[in-house]
Amino acid sequence: EVQLVESGGGLIQPGGSLRLSCAASGFIVSSNYMSWVRQAPGKGLEWVSVIYSGDSTYYADSVKGRFTISSDNSKNTLYLQMNSLRAEDTAVYYCAATTVTLLDYWGQGTLVTVSS
Amino acid sequence: SYELTQPSSVSVSPGQTATITCSGDGLAKKYARWFQQKPGQAPVVVIYKDSERPSGIPERFSGSSSGTTVTLTISGAQVEDEADYYCYSAADNNWVFGGGTKLTVL
């Protein structure tokens, strides 16, 4: 069974940094498309970033230059390093895995609150 | 990129058929997915590749595609199906999401 468990969210001041983790089981992170998606309170969903083939990465314009996606094959874990955080980055952050059959699995999400 | 448009709400009585549409130019070339989101729970994909149903998803959930519109159909909707439903699809190395549809079953 595929499972994704996010962690690392919390309350952070504007300008601060956080690293989110997404621990995977039931499949291999490095062999699949892995994405981060966020949902601001009461709002819709926004794609944030994707990594595949180990080193191909893409970012939404809203986070480019501030966020970095990466993976650790030895830990089978996906990360999102978030720097220079802003109030508008406040959201629940989900990780998602896309398998070769194009079926996606989603984690339960972790809340990031950027506020002074 | 492109946009995906869904109705903001759909309401049916238990046992009726609920239909949720999702429209966007990109759907003519890219597969659509649908997920169900209940408050405080992880999103659950109910349809992928326009019409494929993951194992464990009830047969009353089905998907179809025609041109630039995809449709999620819940035949004989149950009270437990009340949730937000989002369509989404791949664009150029990113995902595009619809605005979500709140399904009320009462």
gemmi code that builds the backbone of each chain (N, CA, C; Angstrom):
import gemmi

chains = {
    "A": [
        ("GLU", (0.843, -1.188, 0.000), (0.000, 0.000, 0.000), (0.883, 1.243, 0.000)),
        ("VAL", (0.541, 2.189, -0.877), (1.302, 3.442, -0.963), (0.860, 4.375, 0.154)),
        ("GLN", (1.832, 4.919, 0.861), (1.545, 5.910, 1.900), (2.532, 7.057, 1.810)),
        ("LEU", (2.022, 8.266, 1.996), (2.834, 9.470, 2.034), (2.517, 10.206, 3.323)),
        ("VAL", (3.553, 10.526, 4.093), (3.343, 11.207, 5.370), (4.189, 12.474, 5.404)),
        ("GLU", (3.528, 13.621, 5.404), (4.230, 14.902, 5.456), (4.491, 15.319, 6.899)),
        ("SER", (5.541, 16.105, 7.065), (5.863, 16.668, 8.367), (6.686, 17.928, 8.149)),
        ("GLY", (6.877, 18.689, 9.235), (7.735, 19.859, 9.165), (7.022, 21.188, 9.152)),
        ("GLY", (5.701, 21.150, 9.076), (4.964, 22.397, 9.075), (4.958, 23.053, 10.451)),
        ("GLY", (4.473, 24.290, 10.505), (4.398, 25.000, 11.768), (4.243, 26.483, 11.562)),
        ("LEU", (4.398, 27.221, 12.659), (4.300, 28.674, 12.637), (5.694, 29.261, 12.456)),
        ("ILE", (5.842, 30.143, 11.487), (7.138, 30.735, 11.193), (6.943, 32.213, 10.874)),
        ("GLN", (7.903, 33.027, 11.258), (7.816, 34.458, 10.991), (8.144, 34.763, 9.537)),
        ("PRO", (7.593, 35.844, 9.007), (7.948, 36.250, 7.644), (9.453, 36.383, 7.494)),
        ("GLY", (9.959, 35.877, 6.362), (11.386, 35.902, 6.106), (12.106, 34.656, 6.587)),
        ("GLY", (11.418, 33.828, 7.348), (12.028, 32.630, 7.892), (12.057, 31.471, 6.916)),
        ("SER", (12.579, 30.335, 7.395), (12.732, 29.137, 6.570), (12.129, 27.925, 7.259)),
        ("LEU", (11.652, 26.994, 6.454), (11.142, 25.713, 6.934), (11.511, 24.646, 5.915)),
        ("ARG", (11.672, 23.420, 6.387), (11.847, 22.303, 5.466), (10.747, 21.285, 5.727)),
        ("LEU", (9.971, 21.042, 4.696), (8.930, 20.026, 4.770), (9.491, 18.689, 4.296)),
        ("SER", (9.011, 17.618, 4.913), (9.398, 16.268, 4.518), (8.163, 15.471, 4.134)),
        ("CYS", (8.351, 14.520, 3.254), (7.274, 13.622, 2.836), (7.885, 12.219, 2.771)),
        ("ALA", (7.612, 11.437, 3.804), (8.143, 10.080, 3.865), (7.225, 9.138, 3.105)),
        ("ALA", (7.817, 8.369, 2.205), (7.032, 7.483, 1.348), (7.253, 6.020, 1.691)),
        ("SER", (6.207, 5.238, 1.548), (6.306, 3.787, 1.683), (5.422, 3.140, 0.622)),
        ("GLY", (5.808, 1.979, 0.186), (5.027, 1.265, -0.816), (5.441, 1.539, -2.244)),
        ("PHE", (6.376, 2.442, -2.443), (6.908, 2.723, -3.778), (8.215, 3.482, -3.618)),
        ("ILE", (8.913, 3.679, -4.737), (10.221, 4.325, -4.697), (10.108, 5.762, -5.194)),
        ("VAL", (10.466, 6.699, -4.328), (10.343, 8.123, -4.658), (11.094, 8.464, -5.935)),
        ("SER", (12.310, 7.956, -6.074), (13.155, 8.352, -7.203), (12.640, 7.829, -8.539)),
        ("SER", (11.719, 6.895, -8.519), (11.206, 6.300, -9.757), (9.899, 6.924, -10.226)),
        ("ASN", (9.422, 7.911, -9.511), (8.119, 8.496, -9.823), (8.191, 10.023, -9.863)),
        ("TYR", (7.166, 10.608, -10.467), (6.989, 12.041, -10.380), (6.501, 12.353, -8.966)),
        ("MET", (7.174, 13.286, -8.297), (6.780, 13.691, -6.954), (6.498, 15.178, -6.959)),
        ("SER", (5.354, 15.563, -6.435), (4.919, 16.952, -6.494), (4.573, 17.488, -5.114)),
        ("TRP", (4.659, 18.792, -4.994), (4.123, 19.517, -3.846), (2.992, 20.421, -4.350)),
        ("VAL", (1.905, 20.410, -3.622), (0.736, 21.225, -3.942), (0.287, 21.879, -2.644)),
        ("ARG", (-0.183, 23.114, -2.706), (-0.623, 23.771, -1.485), (-2.044, 24.299, -1.626)),
        ("GLN", (-2.658, 24.482, -0.467), (-4.030, 24.986, -0.414), (-4.127, 25.998, 0.721)),
        ("ALA", (-4.246, 27.261, 0.350), (-4.405, 28.306, 1.353), (-5.770, 28.160, 2.028)),
        ("PRO", (-5.904, 28.630, 3.255), (-7.165, 28.479, 3.994), (-8.349, 29.008, 3.206)),
        ("GLY", (-9.334, 28.143, 2.989), (-10.540, 28.535, 2.290), (-10.369, 28.774, 0.803)),
        ("LYS", (-9.203, 28.412, 0.268), (-8.917, 28.673, -1.143), (-8.765, 27.375, -1.931)),
        ("GLY", (-8.519, 27.519, -3.207), (-8.320, 26.362, -4.066), (-6.899, 25.844, -3.988)),
        ("LEU", (-6.594, 24.931, -4.884), (-5.286, 24.271, -4.876), (-4.324, 24.961, -5.827)),
        ("GLU", (-3.066, 24.983, -5.444), (-2.011, 25.574, -6.268), (-0.838, 24.609, -6.359)),
        ("TRP", (-0.479, 24.241, -7.558), (0.724, 23.421, -7.761), (1.946, 24.245, -7.392)),
        ("VAL", (2.901, 23.619, -6.685), (4.080, 24.330, -6.212), (5.347, 23.886, -6.945)),
        ("SER", (5.575, 22.552, -7.012), (6.838, 22.079, -7.557), (6.737, 20.601, -7.898)),
        ("VAL", (7.644, 20.151, -8.773), (7.707, 18.739, -9.138), (9.168, 18.347, -9.316)),
        ("ILE", (9.476, 17.077, -9.029), (10.790, 16.507, -9.283), (10.587, 15.134, -9.907)),
        ("TYR", (11.393, 14.801, -10.904), (11.351, 13.474, -11.499), (12.704, 13.147, -12.086)),
        ("SER", (12.898, 11.884, -12.321), (14.188, 11.380, -12.811), (15.330, 11.835, -11.920)),
        ("GLY", (15.046, 12.058, -10.664), (16.078, 12.375, -9.695), (16.521, 13.814, -9.647)),
        ("ASP", (16.587, 14.479, -10.822), (17.141, 15.824, -10.796), (16.422, 16.829, -11.690)),
        ("SER", (15.363, 16.447, -12.325), (14.574, 17.407, -13.110), (13.564, 18.064, -12.182)),
        ("THR", (13.667, 19.372, -12.055), (12.797, 20.094, -11.127), (12.147, 21.297, -11.792)),
        ("TYR", (10.926, 21.586, -11.373), (10.185, 22.733, -11.884), (9.429, 23.371, -10.730)),
        ("TYR", (9.214, 24.697, -10.862), (8.595, 25.450, -9.784), (7.533, 26.405, -10.319)),
        ("ALA", (6.534, 26.671, -9.492), (5.575, 27.725, -9.806), (6.308, 29.068, -9.727)),
        ("ASP", (5.892, 30.006, -10.525), (6.535, 31.323, -10.523), (6.489, 31.967, -9.139)),
        ("SER", (5.441, 31.675, -8.381), (5.250, 32.293, -7.073), (6.288, 31.862, -6.037)),
        ("VAL", (6.979, 30.745, -6.306), (7.956, 30.245, -5.326), (9.351, 30.115, -5.910)),
        ("LYS", (9.501, 30.344, -7.204), (10.788, 30.181, -7.859), (11.848, 31.078, -7.223)),
        ("GLY", (12.994, 30.483, -6.929), (14.077, 31.227, -6.292), (14.018, 31.211, -4.776)),
        ("ARG", (12.895, 30.766, -4.222), (12.758, 30.715, -2.752), (12.609, 29.285, -2.242)),
        ("PHE", (11.975, 28.432, -3.024), (11.738, 27.039, -2.615), (12.636, 26.104, -3.420)),
        ("THR", (13.038, 24.999, -2.786), (13.833, 23.984, -3.463), (13.274, 22.603, -3.151)),
        ("ILE", (12.985, 21.845, -4.194), (12.505, 20.480, -4.039), (13.676, 19.523, -4.195)),
        ("SER", (13.669, 18.465, -3.394), (14.736, 17.478, -3.483), (14.243, 16.154, -2.925)),
        ("SER", (15.039, 15.122, -3.102), (14.680, 13.816, -2.557), (15.930, 13.117, -2.050)),
        ("ASP", (15.727, 12.258, -1.085), (16.808, 11.444, -0.516), (16.447, 9.990, -0.761)),
        ("ASN", (17.131, 9.372, -1.697), (16.786, 7.998, -2.060), (17.002, 7.032, -0.906)),
        ("SER", (18.033, 7.274, -0.092), (18.324, 6.353, 1.015), (17.205, 6.372, 2.057)),
        ("LYS", (16.515, 7.491, 2.161), (15.416, 7.611, 3.123), (14.052, 7.506, 2.443)),
        ("ASN", (14.055, 7.422, 1.109), (12.818, 7.382, 0.326), (11.890, 8.527, 0.734)),
        ("THR", (12.464, 9.711, 0.788), (11.755, 10.882, 1.305), (11.901, 12.063, 0.358)),
        ("LEU", (10.822, 12.804, 0.217), (10.783, 14.027, -0.585), (10.862, 15.216, 0.368)),
        ("TYR", (11.514, 16.290, -0.083), (11.641, 17.486, 0.744), (11.202, 18.728, -0.030)),
        ("LEU", (10.848, 19.737, 0.738), (10.633, 21.064, 0.172), (11.263, 22.065, 1.132)),
        ("GLN", (12.393, 22.638, 0.704), (13.056, 23.676, 1.488), (12.426, 25.005, 1.112)),
        ("MET", (11.882, 25.697, 2.097), (11.182, 26.953, 1.850), (11.915, 28.091, 2.567)),
        ("ASN", (12.437, 29.030, 1.807), (13.152, 30.182, 2.356), (12.392, 31.466, 2.060)),
        ("SER", (12.759, 32.518, 2.751), (12.150, 33.845, 2.533), (10.628, 33.755, 2.527)),
        ("LEU", (10.090, 33.103, 3.542), (8.650, 32.848, 3.564), (7.860, 34.141, 3.729)),
        ("ARG", (6.692, 34.148, 3.088), (5.804, 35.302, 3.096), (4.440, 34.894, 3.648)),
        ("ALA", (3.661, 35.875, 4.032), (2.320, 35.581, 4.559), (1.493, 34.791, 3.541)),
        ("GLU", (1.681, 35.095, 2.264), (0.895, 34.410, 1.231), (1.321, 32.964, 0.997)),
        ("ASP", (2.378, 32.526, 1.677), (2.770, 31.115, 1.604), (2.011, 30.277, 2.625)),
        ("THR", (1.228, 30.913, 3.464), (0.428, 30.187, 4.443), (-0.549, 29.264, 3.743)),
        ("ALA", (-0.459, 27.977, 4.070), (-1.288, 26.972, 3.386), (-1.045, 25.603, 3.990)),
        ("VAL", (-1.915, 24.672, 3.644), (-1.638, 23.258, 3.874), (-0.848, 22.772, 2.661)),
        ("TYR", (0.275, 22.151, 2.925), (1.132, 21.652, 1.858), (0.976, 20.133, 1.762)),
        ("TYR", (0.646, 19.682, 0.558), (0.489, 18.257, 0.281), (1.616, 17.775, -0.623)),
        ("CYS", (2.097, 16.573, -0.364), (2.940, 15.929, -1.358), (2.094, 14.900, -2.099)),
        ("ALA", (2.444, 14.652, -3.327), (1.706, 13.705, -4.154), (2.675, 12.938, -5.027)),
        ("ALA", (2.357, 11.689, -5.248), (3.176, 10.826, -6.089), (2.369, 10.373, -7.290)),
        ("THR", (2.960, 10.461, -8.459), (2.317, 9.983, -9.687), (3.027, 8.725, -10.136)),
        ("THR", (2.310, 7.611, -10.180), (2.910, 6.340, -10.577), (2.936, 6.213, -12.096)),
        ("VAL", (3.550, 5.155, -12.589), (3.680, 4.969, -14.035), (2.332, 4.787, -14.717)),
        ("THR", (1.318, 4.412, -13.940), (-0.022, 4.262, -14.517), (-0.806, 5.569, -14.479)),
        ("LEU", (-0.159, 6.646, -14.031), (-0.751, 7.975, -13.905), (-1.762, 8.061, -12.766)),
        ("LEU", (-1.715, 7.088, -11.848), (-2.528, 7.177, -10.635), (-1.734, 7.950, -9.594)),
        ("ASP", (-2.373, 8.956, -8.999), (-1.706, 9.766, -7.986), (-2.104, 9.328, -6.586)),
        ("TYR", (-1.139, 9.424, -5.691), (-1.401, 9.242, -4.268), (-1.036, 10.536, -3.555)),
        ("TRP", (-1.847, 10.897, -2.564), (-1.653, 12.144, -1.842), (-1.421, 11.890, -0.362)),
        ("GLY", (-0.613, 12.742, 0.247), (-0.455, 12.701, 1.682), (-1.576, 13.464, 2.374)),
        ("GLN", (-1.527, 13.495, 3.694), (-2.591, 14.128, 4.468), (-2.367, 15.633, 4.631)),
        ("GLY", (-1.168, 16.094, 4.293), (-0.872, 17.522, 4.346), (-0.262, 17.979, 5.658)),
        ("THR", (0.479, 19.086, 5.575), (1.057, 19.706, 6.766), (0.840, 21.214, 6.658)),
        ("LEU", (0.415, 21.833, 7.756), (0.049, 23.247, 7.739), (1.258, 24.127, 7.998)),
        ("VAL", (1.445, 25.090, 7.128), (2.481, 26.111, 7.288), (1.786, 27.449, 7.498)),
        ("THR", (2.110, 28.104, 8.597), (1.532, 29.420, 8.894), (2.657, 30.430, 8.997)),
        ("VAL", (2.615, 31.433, 8.141), (3.641, 32.479, 8.143), (3.017, 33.739, 8.730)),
        ("SER", (3.454, 34.077, 9.931), (2.853, 35.215, 10.629), (3.798, 35.703, 11.721)),
        ("SER", (3.745, 36.992, 11.974), (4.550, 37.560, 13.053), (3.741, 37.622, 14.354)),
    ],
    "B": [
        ("SER", (-0.128, 27.881, -20.018), (-0.994, 27.016, -19.217), (-2.464, 27.274, -19.567)),
        ("TYR", (-3.359, 26.594, -18.919), (-4.784, 26.756, -19.207), (-5.567, 26.691, -17.905)),
        ("GLU", (-6.850, 26.957, -17.967), (-7.689, 26.941, -16.785), (-8.696, 25.798, -16.865)),
        ("LEU", (-9.103, 25.334, -15.689), (-10.148, 24.324, -15.600), (-11.328, 24.914, -14.836)),
        ("THR", (-12.522, 24.746, -15.389), (-13.720, 25.345, -14.818), (-14.691, 24.275, -14.352)),
        ("GLN", (-15.087, 24.366, -13.094), (-16.065, 23.462, -12.496), (-17.205, 24.288, -11.902)),
        ("PRO", (-18.386, 23.683, -11.762), (-19.453, 24.380, -11.027), (-19.057, 24.447, -9.554)),
        ("SER", (-19.439, 25.491, -8.875), (-19.035, 25.638, -7.479), (-19.797, 24.690, -6.556)),
        ("SER", (-21.002, 24.320, -6.938), (-21.770, 23.427, -6.087), (-22.741, 22.591, -6.908)),
        ("VAL", (-23.000, 21.400, -6.381), (-23.988, 20.480, -6.941), (-24.720, 19.859, -5.758)),
        ("SER", (-26.016, 19.727, -5.880), (-26.801, 19.166, -4.796), (-27.746, 18.104, -5.340)),
        ("VAL", (-27.762, 16.942, -4.677), (-28.650, 15.850, -5.071), (-29.228, 15.203, -3.823)),
        ("SER", (-30.287, 14.453, -4.006), (-30.840, 13.646, -2.929), (-30.176, 12.279, -2.947)),
        ("PRO", (-30.123, 11.604, -1.796), (-29.518, 10.259, -1.771), (-30.177, 9.349, -2.794)),
        ("GLY", (-29.346, 8.600, -3.517), (-29.847, 7.684, -4.525), (-29.928, 8.287, -5.918)),
        ("GLN", (-29.856, 9.613, -6.000), (-29.865, 10.262, -7.312), (-28.461, 10.269, -7.920)),
        ("THR", (-28.395, 10.606, -9.184), (-27.119, 10.687, -9.885), (-26.576, 12.109, -9.826)),
        ("ALA", (-25.337, 12.217, -9.376), (-24.656, 13.510, -9.326), (-23.679, 13.596, -10.494)),
        ("THR", (-23.715, 14.723, -11.183), (-22.837, 14.941, -12.329), (-22.059, 16.227, -12.131)),
        ("ILE", (-20.738, 16.129, -12.212), (-19.860, 17.290, -12.059), (-19.001, 17.401, -13.314)),
        ("THR", (-19.026, 18.558, -13.948), (-18.257, 18.759, -15.166), (-17.006, 19.583, -14.892)),
        ("CYS", (-16.063, 19.451, -15.796), (-14.800, 20.174, -15.716), (-14.383, 20.499, -17.149)),
        ("SER", (-14.197, 21.772, -17.447), (-13.904, 22.177, -18.818), (-12.599, 22.950, -18.901)),
        ("GLY", (-11.874, 22.713, -19.968), (-10.628, 23.435, -20.206), (-9.999, 22.981, -21.504)),
        ("ASP", (-9.389, 23.906, -22.213), (-8.813, 23.577, -23.517), (-7.786, 22.451, -23.443)),
        ("GLY", (-7.011, 22.415, -22.374), (-5.962, 21.419, -22.250), (-6.466, 19.995, -22.136)),
        ("LEU", (-7.737, 19.846, -21.775), (-8.281, 18.500, -21.588), (-8.428, 17.749, -22.909)),
        ("ALA", (-8.308, 18.467, -23.992), (-8.381, 17.796, -25.295), (-7.131, 16.955, -25.550)),
        ("LYS", (-6.035, 17.276, -24.820), (-4.774, 16.576, -25.048), (-4.243, 15.874, -23.810)),
        ("LYS", (-4.732, 16.237, -22.633), (-4.208, 15.687, -21.390), (-5.301, 14.957, -20.616)),
        ("TYR", (-4.891, 13.892, -19.924), (-5.838, 13.176, -19.077), (-6.249, 14.023, -17.877)),
        ("ALA", (-7.475, 13.798, -17.442), (-7.962, 14.446, -16.231), (-7.992, 13.456, -15.077)),
        ("ARG", (-7.824, 14.014, -13.878), (-8.014, 13.258, -12.654), (-9.065, 13.962, -11.812)),
        ("TRP", (-9.675, 13.196, -10.939), (-10.622, 13.747, -9.964), (-10.240, 13.255, -8.580)),
        ("PHE", (-10.244, 14.170, -7.611), (-10.107, 13.675, -6.250), (-11.209, 14.220, -5.361)),
        ("GLN", (-11.453, 13.446, -4.318), (-12.458, 13.759, -3.313), (-11.730, 14.270, -2.076)),
        ("GLN", (-12.221, 15.360, -1.523), (-11.610, 15.899, -0.318), (-12.677, 16.156, 0.727)),
        ("LYS", (-12.538, 15.477, 1.858), (-13.411, 15.710, 2.999), (-12.635, 16.497, 4.042)),
        ("PRO", (-13.320, 17.299, 4.850), (-12.630, 18.155, 5.819), (-11.623, 17.393, 6.676)),
        ("GLY", (-10.413, 17.904, 6.713), (-9.383, 17.321, 7.557), (-8.793, 16.012, 7.071)),
        ("GLN", (-9.188, 15.574, 5.882), (-8.682, 14.299, 5.363), (-7.814, 14.500, 4.125)),
        ("ALA", (-6.980, 13.533, 3.847), (-6.147, 13.584, 2.651), (-7.016, 13.458, 1.408)),
        ("PRO", (-6.643, 14.135, 0.341), (-7.359, 13.944, -0.929), (-7.274, 12.492, -1.369)),
        ("VAL", (-8.346, 12.006, -1.944), (-8.400, 10.642, -2.456), (-8.801, 10.695, -3.926)),
        ("VAL", (-7.949, 10.125, -4.777), (-8.262, 10.104, -6.205), (-9.385, 9.099, -6.445)),
        ("VAL", (-10.443, 9.544, -7.099), (-11.560, 8.644, -7.412), (-11.591, 8.256, -8.891)),
        ("ILE", (-10.981, 9.093, -9.734), (-10.893, 8.797, -11.163), (-9.551, 9.321, -11.669)),
        ("TYR", (-8.882, 8.550, -12.517), (-7.667, 9.014, -13.169), (-7.701, 8.579, -14.634)),
        ("LYS", (-6.854, 9.166, -15.434), (-6.848, 8.904, -16.884), (-8.261, 9.009, -17.455)),
        ("ASP", (-8.936, 10.041, -17.082), (-10.297, 10.397, -17.523), (-11.385, 9.472, -16.976)),
        ("SER", (-11.125, 8.145, -16.978), (-12.226, 7.224, -16.676), (-11.810, 5.989, -15.880)),
        ("GLU", (-10.540, 5.927, -15.473), (-10.085, 4.785, -14.702), (-10.428, 4.977, -13.230)),
        ("ARG", (-10.862, 3.900, -12.609), (-11.233, 3.961, -11.203), (-10.217, 3.169, -10.389)),
        ("PRO", (-9.583, 3.790, -9.399), (-8.610, 3.046, -8.574), (-9.299, 1.925, -7.798)),
        ("SER", (-8.523, 0.935, -7.445), (-9.079, -0.135, -6.627), (-9.530, 0.436, -5.287)),
        ("GLY", (-10.666, -0.050, -4.816), (-11.202, 0.419, -3.552), (-12.209, 1.538, -3.687)),
        ("ILE", (-12.273, 2.154, -4.866), (-13.272, 3.201, -5.102), (-14.569, 2.539, -5.573)),
        ("PRO", (-15.697, 2.891, -4.970), (-16.971, 2.230, -5.336), (-17.309, 2.391, -6.817)),
        ("GLU", (-17.974, 1.399, -7.356), (-18.331, 1.392, -8.772), (-19.272, 2.514, -9.156)),
        ("ARG", (-19.918, 3.124, -8.186), (-20.844, 4.216, -8.523), (-20.105, 5.461, -9.032)),
        ("PHE", (-18.787, 5.491, -8.837), (-17.993, 6.595, -9.365), (-17.519, 6.230, -10.784)),
        ("SER", (-17.783, 7.132, -11.740), (-17.306, 6.909, -13.096), (-16.911, 8.236, -13.720)),
        ("GLY", (-16.064, 8.153, -14.742), (-15.604, 9.353, -15.420), (-15.714, 9.190, -16.916)),
        ("SER", (-15.888, 10.305, -17.601), (-15.953, 10.284, -19.056), (-15.337, 11.566, -19.591)),
        ("SER", (-15.038, 11.520, -20.891), (-14.391, 12.663, -21.524), (-14.962, 12.892, -22.911)),
        ("SER", (-15.132, 14.154, -23.254), (-15.575, 14.508, -24.593), (-14.988, 15.858, -24.962)),
        ("GLY", (-14.029, 15.834, -25.864), (-13.395, 17.068, -26.279), (-12.670, 17.756, -25.139)),
        ("THR", (-13.113, 18.952, -24.788), (-12.457, 19.725, -23.737), (-13.222, 19.676, -22.415)),
        ("THR", (-14.109, 18.706, -22.285), (-14.887, 18.566, -21.050), (-14.811, 17.139, -20.525)),
        ("VAL", (-14.551, 17.024, -19.248), (-14.595, 15.735, -18.580), (-15.714, 15.786, -17.542)),
        ("THR", (-16.248, 14.614, -17.238), (-17.395, 14.544, -16.341), (-17.196, 13.454, -15.304)),
        ("LEU", (-17.447, 13.801, -14.057), (-17.472, 12.826, -12.967), (-18.937, 12.540, -12.656)),
        ("THR", (-19.288, 11.271, -12.672), (-20.661, 10.868, -12.397), (-20.677, 9.951, -11.185)),
        ("ILE", (-21.545, 10.255, -10.255), (-21.753, 9.399, -9.093), (-23.184, 8.881, -9.189)),
        ("SER", (-23.302, 7.608, -9.561), (-24.621, 7.010, -9.784), (-25.159, 6.463, -8.471)),
        ("GLY", (-26.290, 6.990, -8.030), (-26.815, 6.571, -6.739), (-25.971, 7.138, -5.617)),
        ("ALA", (-25.850, 8.469, -5.580), (-24.985, 9.119, -4.587), (-25.433, 8.774, -3.163)),
        ("GLN", (-24.456, 8.584, -2.311), (-24.701, 8.272, -0.907), (-24.343, 9.476, -0.046)),
        ("VAL", (-24.861, 9.507, 1.157), (-24.586, 10.617, 2.068), (-23.080, 10.751, 2.301)),
        ("GLU", (-22.387, 9.613, 2.338), (-20.940, 9.649, 2.587), (-20.143, 10.198, 1.411)),
        ("ASP", (-20.806, 10.417, 0.281), (-20.137, 11.000, -0.869), (-20.088, 12.517, -0.786)),
        ("GLU", (-20.752, 13.085, 0.186), (-20.738, 14.552, 0.350), (-19.307, 14.990, 0.652)),
        ("ALA", (-18.784, 15.858, -0.215), (-17.382, 16.267, -0.131), (-17.118, 17.320, -1.193)),
        ("ASP", (-15.887, 17.829, -1.204), (-15.434, 18.685, -2.295), (-14.744, 17.802, -3.326)),
        ("TYR", (-15.010, 18.075, -4.578), (-14.401, 17.314, -5.670), (-13.628, 18.277, -6.571)),
        ("TYR", (-12.395, 17.911, -6.857), (-11.540, 18.731, -7.704), (-11.120, 17.939, -8.933)),
        ("CYS", (-11.186, 18.574, -10.083), (-10.558, 17.996, -11.268), (-9.172, 18.635, -11.401)),
        ("TYR", (-8.252, 17.896, -11.974), (-6.947, 18.470, -12.259), (-6.320, 17.697, -13.398)),
        ("SER", (-5.326, 18.327, -13.998), (-4.681, 17.730, -15.164), (-3.268, 18.257, -15.276)),
        ("ALA", (-2.476, 17.559, -16.088), (-1.092, 17.986, -16.283), (-1.018, 19.022, -17.384)),
        ("ALA", (-0.120, 19.978, -17.182), (0.195, 20.943, -18.235), (1.691, 20.751, -18.535)),
        ("ASP", (2.400, 21.794, -18.799), (3.826, 21.664, -19.077), (4.602, 21.578, -17.767)),
        ("ASN", (4.882, 20.347, -17.322), (5.639, 20.122, -16.083), (4.980, 20.735, -14.864)),
        ("ASN", (3.664, 20.898, -14.901), (2.954, 21.336, -13.701), (1.538, 20.768, -13.757)),
        ("TRP", (0.781, 21.040, -12.715), (-0.614, 20.623, -12.659), (-1.509, 21.842, -12.657)),
        ("VAL", (-2.655, 21.685, -13.302), (-3.683, 22.724, -13.308), (-4.896, 22.163, -12.579)),
        ("PHE", (-5.474, 22.978, -11.695), (-6.601, 22.528, -10.885), (-7.866, 23.317, -11.205)),
        ("GLY", (-8.987, 22.614, -11.135), (-10.262, 23.305, -11.163), (-10.517, 23.940, -9.804)),
        ("GLY", (-11.525, 24.776, -9.727), (-11.818, 25.499, -8.493), (-12.517, 24.681, -7.430)),
        ("GLY", (-12.936, 23.466, -7.795), (-13.592, 22.599, -6.825), (-15.103, 22.719, -6.859)),
        ("THR", (-15.764, 21.608, -6.598), (-17.227, 21.558, -6.550), (-17.654, 20.952, -5.230)),
        ("LYS", (-18.478, 21.667, -4.495), (-18.998, 21.131, -3.242), (-20.241, 20.316, -3.548)),
        ("LEU", (-20.163, 19.005, -3.306), (-21.297, 18.116, -3.524), (-22.066, 17.949, -2.217)),
        ("THR", (-23.323, 18.294, -2.247), (-24.196, 18.108, -1.106), (-25.175, 16.986, -1.412)),
        ("VAL", (-25.261, 16.020, -0.505), (-26.183, 14.899, -0.677), (-27.136, 14.908, 0.518)),
        ("LEU", (-28.352, 15.388, 0.282), (-29.330, 15.401, 1.362), (-30.748, 15.414, 0.818)),
    ],
}
model = gemmi.Model(1)
for chain_id, residues in chains.items():
    chain = gemmi.Chain(chain_id)
    for i, (resn, *xyz) in enumerate(residues, 1):
        res = gemmi.Residue()
        res.name, res.seqid = resn, gemmi.SeqId(i, " ")
        for name, pos in zip(("N", "CA", "C"), xyz):
            atom = gemmi.Atom()
            atom.name, atom.element = name, gemmi.Element(name[0])
            atom.pos, atom.b_iso = gemmi.Position(*pos), 0.0
            res.add_atom(atom)
        chain.add_residue(res)
    model.add_chain(chain)
structure = gemmi.Structure()
structure.add_model(model)
structure.setup_entities()
